[in-house]
């Protein structure tokens, strides 16, 4: 009786194992096909993601390297400006939009340049303020950074009046005039938007302030718009 029961259970176990093997044989091709399709989709998604990342990097690179409008500042110090020309040395004016992230680098470069000039230049930093903005709108963290630059005069420019007098259309626009009010330099002092480091504009300003001569008198300006340039006719 026990041997018959044992034989029965052995037969049942063998049948179950045989069933499992049949199911594996039947399911494996289907599972492989599903995995293959899934891997293909993962590969396509990975390629699309890499392509999107590369495209984004290209856009950011192009944006960082695209200058704003440099303007055409007057060759002679404007007679109607409220800014004061230093009659004993060079006068520098930088125009800043108080909420332009690119201008943080411009102010850092200006701070470094002023330190290298050792008192041979008088810096003015002019912050744009739209007429419809509340008081203090222009006194951002950039304003505080500018106020920390030694010997710098930091002023507000309601409605961009001073920017208009100097034809400054882009945040970071910097001009340098000599003691007689002659324009020596116009441009930016960063190599790209928000990029700190050595650049042609900063080097030219230091040479002009310290030695009165430089092979560079203009450089691109990288920053946000301050006021719109006049429409070309």
Secondary structure, 3 states (H helix, E strand, C coil): CHHHHHHHHHHHHHHHHHHHHHHHHHHHHHHHHHHHHHHHHHHHHHHHHHHHHHHHHHHHHHHHCCCCCCCCCCCECCCCCCCCCCCCCEEEEEEEECCCCCHHHHHHHHHHHHHHHCCCEEEEEEEEECCCCCCCCCCCHHHHHHHCCCCCEEEEEECCHHHHHCCCCECCCEEEECCCCEEEEEECCCCCCCCCCCCHHHHHHHHHHHHCCCCCCECCCCCCECCCCCCCC
